[in-house]
């Protein structure tokens, strides 16, 4: 099965897509720090099963445009990119799937445009209802530690740390947040030392876990050496702005069929900031078909458990 690459124009930017197969459209939205390549296994599995699978480099990543202004990376921009993508490829509807930061995009696509996104799958990050407070004001912080998203807020700081040695940044991040890392409490990785950075204290490895190869790492390294990490980090810098912009949808529910998949060794699943959302997900996503918890799986769901995730997607799609 060949994966083809091309460019489209959407929502005022030039976007790079990987696609495979033909049939009903399934749109795959990646997270941080990744690119279309994180969906390599699902592109093939979906195409083989008779679907048209499309995985873009999201705004600020890979070969897609990377606007300079931080305020160009809000969830409304990112959702707009996905609507424009459907227009550009000439399709009325898609099932949208998102992992990590791609999950909030997928959930918002389903929330705001159920006419275009007929079903939604969230990997790792559940649908999050808009709370009463600005998100940055309620993120955990102590004298010695702070939530990693607070560290990502100041432009240039995390970029300098991650771009100093891109290979080390990618390899350490992929291993440390995986189910293979020897960490007793994966949620602890979401807290950083007050004076330290993202990579401080993260477990490292010489030998790679079976789901990750040297060439996989090199693919990501080459992409981020070219683009830097600024585009991806700008998504985090809009957390409070998203809260303001999404006020009109406060209390609104996702009203399309949905699936949620998470690893039981994912920091998101264990973190107090998110874990309470999982049991109550059906309250805000009434057509949630299932929550699948993958034993021993960490944060990189569709790469760590490629076959399990592909099978779960196909089973869900078959039922629609």
C-alpha positions in Angstrom: 0.0 0.0 0.0 1.6 3.3 -1.1 1.2 6.5 0.9 1.2 9.5 -1.3 2.2 13.0 -0.3 0.9 16.3 -1.6 0.0 19.9 -0.7 -3.4 21.7 -0.5 -4.5 25.2 0.4 -6.8 25.5 3.4 -7.9 28.4 5.7 -5.2 30.7 4.3 -2.3 28.3 4.7 -0.5 25.7 2.6 -0.9 22.2 4.2 1.0 19.0 3.6 -0.9 15.8 3.5 -0.2 12.1 3.5 -3.0 9.9 2.1 -3.7 6.3 1.2 -6.7 4.4 -0.2 -10.1 5.3 -1.4 -13.6 5.2 0.1 -15.1 7.1 3.0 -12.7 9.7 4.4 -11.0 9.2 7.8 -9.0 12.3 8.9 -6.0 11.7 11.3 -4.8 14.6 13.4 -1.4 14.2 15.1 -0.1 15.8 18.4 3.2 17.2 19.8 6.0 16.7 18.9 5.0 14.6 15.9 3.8 14.9 12.3 1.7 12.9 9.8 4.3 10.1 10.2 2.8 9.1 13.6 -0.2 7.6 11.7 2.0 5.5 9.2 0.5 2.2 10.5 -3.2 3.4 10.5 -2.9 5.0 7.0 -2.0 1.5 5.6 -4.6 -0.4 7.7 -7.4 2.0 6.9 -6.6 2.0 3.2 -6.5 -1.8 3.1 -9.9 -1.9 4.6 -11.5 0.4 2.0 -11.2 3.8 3.5 -9.5 7.0 2.3 -7.1 7.9 5.1 -5.6 11.3 5.3 -3.0 12.5 7.8 -1.9 16.2 7.5 1.1 17.8 9.0 -0.9 20.1 11.3 -0.4 23.9 11.3 3.1 24.7 12.4 4.5 21.2 11.8 6.4 19.3 9.1 6.0 20.8 5.6 2.8 22.7 6.5 3.0 26.5 6.8 4.1 27.9 10.2 2.6 31.3 10.8 4.8 33.6 12.9 2.1 35.1 15.2 1.3 33.0 18.3 -2.4 33.9 18.0 -2.6 32.0 14.7 -2.6 28.7 16.5 -6.0 28.7 18.3 -8.4 25.7 18.3 -10.6 27.8 16.0 -7.8 28.1 13.5 -7.0 24.4 13.8 -10.6 23.3 13.4 -10.9 25.7 10.5 -7.9 24.1 8.9 -9.7 20.7 9.0 -12.9 22.0 7.6 -10.9 23.7 4.8 -9.1 20.4 4.2 -12.4 18.6 3.5 -13.3 21.4 1.0 -9.9 21.2 -0.7 -10.1 17.4 -1.2 -13.7 17.6 -2.3 -15.4 15.6 0.4 -18.5 16.6 2.4 -17.9 14.5 5.5 -15.2 12.6 7.4 -14.7 10.7 10.6 -12.1 12.6 12.5 -9.4 11.0 14.7 -7.0 12.9 16.9 -4.1 12.0 19.2 -2.6 14.2 22.0 -3.1 17.8 20.8 -4.9 16.5 17.7 -7.6 15.1 20.0 -8.9 18.5 21.2 -8.9 19.5 17.5 -10.9 16.4 16.6 -13.3 16.8 19.5 -13.9 20.5 18.5 -14.4 19.5 14.9 -17.2 17.2 16.0 -18.6 19.7 18.5 -18.7 22.7 16.1 -19.3 21.1 12.7 -21.2 17.8 13.2 -22.5 18.3 9.7 -18.9 17.8 8.3 -17.5 15.4 10.9 -19.9 12.5 11.3 -18.0 10.7 14.1 -15.0 11.3 16.3 -12.2 9.2 17.9 -10.0 10.7 20.7 -6.7 9.0 21.5 -5.1 9.8 24.9 -6.8 13.2 25.5 -10.6 13.0 26.4 -13.1 15.7 25.6 -12.6 18.5 28.0 -15.5 20.8 29.0 -14.8 24.5 29.2 -14.2 25.2 32.9 -15.1 28.4 34.9 -11.4 29.5 35.1 -8.6 30.4 32.7 -6.7 27.1 32.3 -3.3 28.6 33.2 -4.6 29.8 36.5 -5.6 26.3 37.7 -2.5 24.4 36.4 -0.6 22.7 39.3 2.4 24.6 40.7 4.4 24.4 43.9 7.7 26.0 45.0 9.6 23.1 43.6 7.5 22.0 40.6 5.3 23.3 37.9 3.0 21.7 35.3 4.8 21.3 32.0 2.4 23.5 30.0 3.4 26.5 32.2 7.0 25.9 31.2 5.9 25.9 27.5 4.3 29.4 27.8 7.3 31.7 27.4 8.3 32.0 23.7 11.8 30.8 23.0 12.5 29.0 26.3 11.4 25.5 25.4 12.6 26.0 21.8 16.1 26.7 23.0 16.1 23.5 25.2 14.7 21.2 22.6 16.6 22.5 19.6 20.0 22.3 21.3 20.0 18.5 20.5 16.9 17.6 18.5 17.8 13.9 18.3 18.1 13.7 22.1 14.8 15.7 22.6 12.8 13.4 20.3 14.3 10.1 21.5 13.9 11.1 25.2 10.4 12.4 24.8 9.2 9.3 22.8 10.7 6.9 25.3 10.0 8.7 28.6 6.2 9.0 27.8 5.9 5.5 26.5 4.6 2.5 28.4 8.2 1.0 28.3 9.7 3.7 30.5 10.6 2.5 34.0 8.4 5.1 35.7 6.3 4.2 38.7 3.8 7.0 38.2 3.7 8.3 34.6 1.7 11.3 35.7 4.8 12.5 37.5 6.4 13.3 34.1 3.8 16.1 33.6 5.5 18.1 36.5 8.8 19.7 35.9 11.3 21.2 38.3 10.6 24.9 38.8 14.1 25.9 37.6 14.4 23.0 35.1 13.2 22.1 31.6 11.2 19.5 29.8 14.0 17.0 29.5 15.2 17.2 33.1 14.8 14.0 35.1 13.2 12.2 32.1 14.2 8.5 31.8 16.5 7.7 28.8 17.3 4.5 27.0 20.1 3.0 24.9 18.0 0.3 23.3 14.7 1.2 21.7 11.3 -0.4 22.5 10.0 -2.8 19.8 7.5 -0.2 18.4 10.2 2.4 17.6 13.1 2.2 15.2 16.1 4.3 14.6 14.6 5.3 11.2 11.4 6.4 12.9 13.3 8.7 15.2 15.4 10.0 12.3 12.2 10.9 10.4 11.0 13.1 13.3 14.5 14.5 13.9 14.9 15.7 10.3 11.4 17.3 10.4 12.1 19.2 13.6 15.7 20.2 12.6 14.1 21.9 9.6 11.1 23.5 11.3 12.1 23.9 14.9 9.6 23.4 17.8 8.0 26.8 17.8 5.0 26.0 15.7 4.0 23.1 17.9 4.7 25.0 21.2 2.5 27.8 20.0 -0.5 25.5 20.4 0.2 25.5 24.2 0.5 29.3 24.2 -3.1 29.6 23.2 -4.7 27.7 26.0 -6.1 30.8 27.7 -7.1 32.3 24.4 -8.9 29.1 23.4 -10.8 29.3 26.7 -12.0 32.8 25.7 -12.8 32.0 22.1 -14.7 28.8 23.0 -17.1 30.6 25.4 -20.0 30.3 22.9 -19.8 26.5 23.2 -19.6 26.4 27.0 -21.7 23.4 28.2 -22.3 22.1 24.6 -22.1 18.4 24.1 -20.4 16.4 21.3 -23.4 14.9 19.5 -21.9 12.4 17.1 -20.8 8.8 17.6 -17.5 8.7 19.5 -14.7 6.4 20.6 -12.0 7.0 23.2 -8.8 5.1 23.5 -6.1 5.5 26.1 -3.1 3.6 27.6 -3.2 2.8 31.2 0.5 4.0 31.5 -0.3 7.3 29.8 0.4 10.3 32.0 -2.9 11.8 30.8 -4.9 8.8 32.1 -3.1 9.0 35.5 -2.8 12.8 35.8 -5.2 14.6 38.3 -5.6 17.3 35.6 -7.4 14.8 33.2 -8.1 11.5 34.8 -11.4 12.7 36.3 -12.7 13.4 32.8 -12.5 9.8 31.7 -15.3 8.3 33.9 -17.7 11.2 33.1 -17.0 11.3 29.4 -20.4 10.0 28.4 -22.0 12.9 30.2 -20.6 15.3 27.6 -20.2 12.8 24.7 -23.6 11.1 24.9 -23.0 8.9 21.8 -19.7 7.6 23.2 -19.7 3.9 22.0 -16.7 2.7 24.1 -13.7 3.7 26.2 -10.8 1.3 25.5 -8.0 1.2 28.0 -4.8 -0.4 26.6 -2.9 -2.3 29.3 0.8 -1.4 29.5 0.5 1.3 26.8 1.9 4.8 27.3 1.2 8.1 25.6 2.0 7.2 21.9 -1.1 5.1 21.5 -1.2 4.6 17.7 2.5 3.9 17.5 3.0 1.7 20.6 -0.1 -0.4 19.9 -0.5 0.1 16.1 -2.5 -3.1 15.5 -4.8 -2.6 18.5 -5.6 1.0 17.6 -6.1 0.2 13.9 -8.5 -2.7 14.8 -10.4 -0.5 17.2 -10.8 2.2 14.5 -12.0 -0.4 12.0 -14.5 -1.9 14.4 -15.8 1.6 15.3 -16.0 2.6 11.6 -17.9 -0.6 10.7 -20.6 0.2 13.2 -21.3 3.7 11.9 
